[in-house]
Amino acid sequence: APEAVLVFIMPPTVEELEKRLRGRGDTSEEQIAMRLERAVWEMEQRHWYDHVVVNDDAERCAEEILKLIAE
């Protein structure tokens, strides 16, 4: 059976994540607060993953993930 490679895709900052959530225009303040709280906890858990990829540029992020999968 193939081994799993765990990749954590992380926003550049919590502030950027909040900006993205607000930019959608379809997320309530309560949902934004819950998502941000969850995101902070998830980022604290990133040491459990094999790789961390920062999603600061979608194309670069996708290329990095594809390289990791190909290894």
A tleap script that builds the chain and sets N, CA, C and O, in Angstrom:
source leaprc.protein.ff14SB
mol = sequence {
  NALA PRO GLU ALA VAL LEU VAL PHE ILE MET
  PRO PRO THR VAL GLU GLU LEU GLU LYS ARG
  LEU ARG GLY ARG GLY ASP THR SER GLU GLU
  GLN ILE ALA MET ARG LEU GLU ARG ALA VAL
  TRP GLU MET GLU GLN ARG HIE TRP TYR ASP
  HIE VAL VAL VAL ASN ASP ASP ALA GLU ARG
  CYS ALA GLU GLU ILE LEU LYS LEU ILE ALA
  CGLU
}
set mol.1.N position { 0.837 -1.186 0.000 }
set mol.1.CA position { 0.000 0.000 0.000 }
set mol.1.C position { 0.879 1.246 0.000 }
set mol.1.O position { 1.886 1.283 0.707 }
set mol.2.N position { 0.523 2.258 -0.773 }
set mol.2.CA position { 1.345 3.472 -0.801 }
set mol.2.C position { 1.256 4.217 0.530 }
set mol.2.O position { 0.240 4.176 1.223 }
set mol.3.N position { 2.342 4.890 0.858 }
set mol.3.CA position { 2.356 5.679 2.082 }
set mol.3.C position { 1.714 7.037 1.828 }
set mol.3.O position { 1.776 7.573 0.722 }
set mol.4.N position { 1.108 7.570 2.855 }
set mol.4.CA position { 0.489 8.887 2.743 }
set mol.4.C position { 1.543 9.969 2.936 }
set mol.4.O position { 2.469 9.817 3.733 }
set mol.5.N position { 1.389 11.055 2.201 }
set mol.5.CA position { 2.207 12.244 2.394 }
set mol.5.C position { 1.245 13.334 2.847 }
set mol.5.O position { 0.338 13.723 2.111 }
set mol.6.N position { 1.453 13.819 4.062 }
set mol.6.CA position { 0.551 14.813 4.621 }
set mol.6.C position { 1.055 16.211 4.315 }
set mol.6.O position { 2.168 16.576 4.695 }
set mol.7.N position { 0.227 16.999 3.620 }
set mol.7.CA position { 0.582 18.361 3.227 }
set mol.7.C position { -0.406 19.319 3.877 }
set mol.7.O position { -1.615 19.210 3.670 }
set mol.8.N position { 0.109 20.254 4.661 }
set mol.8.CA position { -0.725 21.279 5.283 }
set mol.8.C position { -0.655 22.529 4.420 }
set mol.8.O position { 0.425 23.084 4.213 }
set mol.9.N position { -1.797 22.975 3.917 }
set mol.9.CA position { -1.852 24.184 3.090 }
set mol.9.C position { -2.281 25.322 4.004 }
set mol.9.O position { -3.393 25.331 4.531 }
set mol.10.N position { -1.382 26.277 4.181 }
set mol.10.CA position { -1.539 27.318 5.175 }
set mol.10.C position { -1.685 28.690 4.527 }
set mol.10.O position { -0.998 28.990 3.551 }
set mol.11.N position { -2.578 29.528 5.065 }
set mol.11.CA position { -2.643 30.900 4.549 }
set mol.11.C position { -1.380 31.654 4.949 }
set mol.11.O position { -0.734 31.294 5.934 }
set mol.12.N position { -1.018 32.694 4.202 }
set mol.12.CA position { 0.197 33.442 4.547 }
set mol.12.C position { 0.128 34.009 5.969 }
set mol.12.O position { 1.119 33.993 6.699 }
set mol.13.N position { -1.042 34.507 6.349 }
set mol.13.CA position { -1.260 35.056 7.694 }
set mol.13.C position { -2.729 34.868 8.043 }
set mol.13.O position { -3.559 34.636 7.164 }
set mol.14.N position { -3.045 34.969 9.325 }
set mol.14.CA position { -4.440 34.925 9.759 }
set mol.14.C position { -5.179 36.141 9.205 }
set mol.14.O position { -6.351 36.049 8.839 }
set mol.15.N position { -4.489 37.278 9.146 }
set mol.15.CA position { -5.101 38.493 8.608 }
set mol.15.C position { -5.494 38.313 7.142 }
set mol.15.O position { -6.559 38.762 6.718 }
set mol.16.N position { -4.628 37.652 6.372 }
set mol.16.CA position { -4.939 37.408 4.964 }
set mol.16.C position { -6.119 36.448 4.837 }
set mol.16.O position { -6.974 36.624 3.969 }
set mol.17.N position { -6.166 35.445 5.693 }
set mol.17.CA position { -7.301 34.530 5.672 }
set mol.17.C position { -8.599 35.287 5.958 }
set mol.17.O position { -9.609 35.069 5.290 }
set mol.18.N position { -8.568 36.173 6.948 }
set mol.18.CA position { -9.756 36.963 7.274 }
set mol.18.C position { -10.165 37.829 6.080 }
set mol.18.O position { -11.349 37.941 5.761 }
set mol.19.N position { -9.192 38.428 5.437 }
set mol.19.CA position { -9.464 39.264 4.254 }
set mol.19.C position { -10.128 38.429 3.154 }
set mol.19.O position { -11.074 38.882 2.510 }
set mol.20.N position { -9.630 37.216 2.947 }
set mol.20.CA position { -10.208 36.341 1.919 }
set mol.20.C position { -11.631 35.953 2.275 }
set mol.20.O position { -12.513 35.968 1.416 }
set mol.21.N position { -11.864 35.604 3.539 }
set mol.21.CA position { -13.212 35.226 3.968 }
set mol.21.C position { -14.181 36.385 3.801 }
set mol.21.O position { -15.297 36.200 3.318 }
set mol.22.N position { -13.759 37.578 4.199 }
set mol.22.CA position { -14.625 38.753 4.077 }
set mol.22.C position { -14.866 39.107 2.612 }
set mol.22.O position { -15.947 39.573 2.252 }
set mol.23.N position { -13.866 38.887 1.777 }
set mol.23.CA position { -13.973 39.219 0.362 }
set mol.23.C position { -15.001 38.388 -0.378 }
set mol.23.O position { -15.494 38.795 -1.430 }
set mol.24.N position { -15.325 37.228 0.165 }
set mol.24.CA position { -16.327 36.373 -0.474 }
set mol.24.C position { -17.716 36.989 -0.405 }
set mol.24.O position { -18.527 36.821 -1.316 }
set mol.25.N position { -17.981 37.698 0.676 }
set mol.25.CA position { -19.270 38.345 0.836 }
set mol.25.C position { -20.415 37.408 1.188 }
set mol.25.O position { -21.569 37.835 1.225 }
set mol.26.N position { -20.116 36.139 1.446 }
set mol.26.CA position { -21.192 35.181 1.748 }
set mol.26.C position { -21.000 34.506 3.108 }
set mol.26.O position { -21.625 33.485 3.396 }
set mol.27.N position { -20.137 35.081 3.933 }
set mol.27.CA position { -19.803 34.467 5.213 }
set mol.27.C position { -20.184 35.429 6.343 }
set mol.27.O position { -19.769 36.588 6.349 }
set mol.28.N position { -20.974 34.938 7.292 }
set mol.28.CA position { -21.422 35.785 8.400 }
set mol.28.C position { -20.264 36.077 9.351 }
set mol.28.O position { -19.249 35.380 9.349 }
set mol.29.N position { -20.434 37.113 10.157 }
set mol.29.CA position { -19.406 37.459 11.149 }
set mol.29.C position { -19.147 36.290 12.095 }
set mol.29.O position { -18.004 36.015 12.460 }
set mol.30.N position { -20.221 35.605 12.488 }
set mol.30.CA position { -20.086 34.455 13.377 }
set mol.30.C position { -19.278 33.349 12.702 }
set mol.30.O position { -18.406 32.745 13.326 }
set mol.31.N position { -19.567 33.086 11.434 }
set mol.31.CA position { -18.829 32.064 10.695 }
set mol.31.C position { -17.365 32.459 10.525 }
set mol.31.O position { -16.473 31.619 10.646 }
set mol.32.N position { -17.122 33.729 10.245 }
set mol.32.CA position { -15.740 34.206 10.096 }
set mol.32.C position { -14.982 33.998 11.403 }
set mol.32.O position { -13.859 33.493 11.391 }
set mol.33.N position { -15.574 34.375 12.516 }
set mol.33.CA position { -14.920 34.211 13.817 }
set mol.33.C position { -14.613 32.745 14.089 }
set mol.33.O position { -13.526 32.411 14.561 }
set mol.34.N position { -15.574 31.865 13.790 }
set mol.34.CA position { -15.363 30.429 14.011 }
set mol.34.C position { -14.265 29.893 13.107 }
set mol.34.O position { -13.419 29.117 13.551 }
set mol.35.N position { -14.272 30.300 11.841 }
set mol.35.CA position { -13.259 29.830 10.886 }
set mol.35.C position { -11.863 30.288 11.297 }
set mol.35.O position { -10.902 29.524 11.208 }
set mol.36.N position { -11.756 31.540 11.748 }
set mol.36.CA position { -10.449 32.064 12.152 }
set mol.36.C position { -9.933 31.347 13.403 }
set mol.36.O position { -8.749 31.023 13.497 }
set mol.37.N position { -10.824 31.107 14.351 }
set mol.37.CA position { -10.429 30.386 15.566 }
set mol.37.C position { -9.937 28.981 15.209 }
set mol.37.O position { -8.913 28.522 15.715 }
set mol.38.N position { -10.676 28.314 14.339 }
set mol.38.CA position { -10.290 26.968 13.888 }
set mol.38.C position { -8.963 27.017 13.131 }
set mol.38.O position { -8.115 26.145 13.317 }
set mol.39.N position { -8.779 28.014 12.292 }
set mol.39.CA position { -7.554 28.133 11.496 }
set mol.39.C position { -6.328 28.303 12.388 }
set mol.39.O position { -5.280 27.711 12.127 }
set mol.40.N position { -6.456 29.103 13.428 }
set mol.40.CA position { -5.327 29.297 14.348 }
set mol.40.C position { -4.959 27.966 14.989 }
set mol.40.O position { -3.780 27.625 15.078 }
set mol.41.N position { -5.963 27.211 15.438 }
set mol.41.CA position { -5.704 25.896 16.037 }
set mol.41.C position { -5.051 24.968 15.014 }
set mol.41.O position { -4.079 24.282 15.332 }
set mol.42.N position { -5.579 24.942 13.783 }
set mol.42.CA position { -5.019 24.071 12.744 }
set mol.42.C position { -3.569 24.437 12.453 }
set mol.42.O position { -2.734 23.548 12.283 }
set mol.43.N position { -3.255 25.730 12.394 }
set mol.43.CA position { -1.873 26.144 12.119 }
set mol.43.C position { -0.933 25.699 13.238 }
set mol.43.O position { 0.232 25.386 12.991 }
set mol.44.N position { -1.440 25.674 14.458 }
set mol.44.CA position { -0.627 25.197 15.577 }
set mol.44.C position { -0.333 23.702 15.460 }
set mol.44.O position { 0.616 23.214 16.073 }
set mol.45.N position { -1.126 22.976 14.689 }
set mol.45.CA position { -0.957 21.531 14.514 }
set mol.45.C position { -0.087 21.174 13.300 }
set mol.45.O position { 0.117 19.994 13.014 }
set mol.46.N position { 0.414 22.159 12.604 }
set mol.46.CA position { 1.122 21.887 11.342 }
set mol.46.C position { 2.366 21.021 11.502 }
set mol.46.O position { 2.828 20.425 10.528 }
set mol.47.N position { 2.914 20.939 12.706 }
set mol.47.CA position { 4.114 20.113 12.916 }
set mol.47.C position { 3.826 18.620 12.722 }
set mol.47.O position { 4.764 17.833 12.596 }
set mol.48.N position { 2.564 18.215 12.695 }
set mol.48.CA position { 2.199 16.820 12.478 }
set mol.48.C position { 2.260 16.437 10.997 }
set mol.48.O position { 2.185 15.255 10.660 }
set mol.49.N position { 2.393 17.407 10.132 }
set mol.49.CA position { 2.390 17.152 8.690 }
set mol.49.C position { 3.810 16.961 8.173 }
set mol.49.O position { 4.781 17.420 8.774 }
set mol.50.N position { 3.901 16.271 7.041 }
set mol.50.CA position { 5.209 16.062 6.409 }
set mol.50.C position { 5.715 17.335 5.751 }
set mol.50.O position { 6.917 17.599 5.735 }
set mol.51.N position { 4.797 18.119 5.212 }
set mol.51.CA position { 5.157 19.336 4.491 }
set mol.51.C position { 4.153 20.433 4.800 }
set mol.51.O position { 2.975 20.161 5.033 }
set mol.52.N position { 4.624 21.671 4.800 }
set mol.52.CA position { 3.756 22.838 4.946 }
set mol.52.C position { 3.956 23.695 3.702 }
set mol.52.O position { 5.081 24.057 3.357 }
set mol.53.N position { 2.855 24.014 3.037 }
set mol.53.CA position { 2.899 24.853 1.845 }
set mol.53.C position { 2.063 26.096 2.138 }
set mol.53.O position { 0.894 26.001 2.512 }
set mol.54.N position { 2.676 27.253 1.963 }
set mol.54.CA position { 1.972 28.517 2.200 }
set mol.54.C position { 1.246 28.923 0.918 }
set mol.54.O position { 1.848 29.013 -0.152 }
set mol.55.N position { -0.044 29.161 1.048 }
set mol.55.CA position { -0.878 29.523 -0.096 }
set mol.55.C position { -0.885 31.045 -0.274 }
set mol.55.O position { -1.896 31.710 -0.047 }
set mol.56.N position { 0.264 31.574 -0.685 }
set mol.56.CA position { 0.370 33.014 -0.941 }
set mol.56.C position { 0.227 33.332 -2.422 }
set mol.56.O position { -0.060 34.470 -2.794 }
set mol.57.N position { 0.429 32.326 -3.263 }
set mol.57.CA position { 0.263 32.461 -4.706 }
set mol.57.C position { -0.287 31.126 -5.194 }
set mol.57.O position { 0.381 30.099 -5.075 }
set mol.58.N position { -1.495 31.134 -5.739 }
set mol.58.CA position { -2.184 29.889 -6.085 }
set mol.58.C position { -1.382 29.013 -7.043 }
set mol.58.O position { -1.292 27.801 -6.843 }
set mol.59.N position { -0.809 29.604 -8.067 }
set mol.59.CA position { -0.069 28.815 -9.058 }
set mol.59.C position { 1.185 28.191 -8.450 }
set mol.59.O position { 1.461 27.010 -8.662 }
set mol.60.N position { 1.945 28.988 -7.693 }
set mol.60.CA position { 3.156 28.470 -7.067 }
set mol.60.C position { 2.813 27.386 -6.049 }
set mol.60.O position { 3.498 26.367 -5.960 }
set mol.61.N position { 1.753 27.615 -5.287 }
set mol.61.CA position { 1.303 26.659 -4.279 }
set mol.61.C position { 0.942 25.328 -4.949 }
set mol.61.O position { 1.360 24.268 -4.484 }
set mol.62.N position { 0.180 25.381 -6.022 }
set mol.62.CA position { -0.215 24.170 -6.743 }
set mol.62.C position { 1.001 23.439 -7.291 }
set mol.62.O position { 1.075 22.213 -7.207 }
set mol.63.N position { 1.960 24.178 -7.852 }
set mol.63.CA position { 3.169 23.554 -8.379 }
set mol.63.C position { 3.953 22.856 -7.277 }
set mol.63.O position { 4.460 21.751 -7.474 }
set mol.64.N position { 4.051 23.496 -6.126 }
set mol.64.CA position { 4.780 22.904 -5.003 }
set mol.64.C position { 4.100 21.618 -4.539 }
set mol.64.O position { 4.773 20.628 -4.250 }
set mol.65.N position { 2.783 21.630 -4.467 }
set mol.65.CA position { 2.052 20.437 -4.050 }
set mol.65.C position { 2.236 19.309 -5.072 }
set mol.65.O position { 2.437 18.154 -4.695 }
set mol.66.N position { 2.168 19.639 -6.339 }
set mol.66.CA position { 2.373 18.626 -7.380 }
set mol.66.C position { 3.763 18.007 -7.291 }
set mol.66.O position { 3.920 16.801 -7.485 }
set mol.67.N position { 4.763 18.820 -7.002 }
set mol.67.CA position { 6.132 18.296 -6.831 }
set mol.67.C position { 6.199 17.335 -5.649 }
set mol.67.O position { 6.829 16.280 -5.733 }
set mol.68.N position { 5.546 17.704 -4.547 }
set mol.68.CA position { 5.552 16.844 -3.358 }
set mol.68.C position { 4.871 15.517 -3.645 }
set mol.68.O position { 5.339 14.470 -3.197 }
set mol.69.N position { 3.780 15.550 -4.380 }
set mol.69.CA position { 3.047 14.326 -4.714 }
set mol.69.C position { 3.890 13.422 -5.618 }
set mol.69.O position { 3.851 12.197 -5.503 }
set mol.70.N position { 4.643 14.044 -6.510 }
set mol.70.CA position { 5.444 13.290 -7.465 }
set mol.70.C position { 6.659 12.612 -6.832 }
set mol.70.O position { 7.221 11.685 -7.415 }
set mol.71.N position { 7.068 13.065 -5.650 }
set mol.71.CA position { 8.265 12.495 -5.007 }
set mol.71.C position { 8.079 11.045 -4.653 }
set mol.71.O position { 8.989 10.421 -4.108 }
savepdb mol mol.pdb
quit
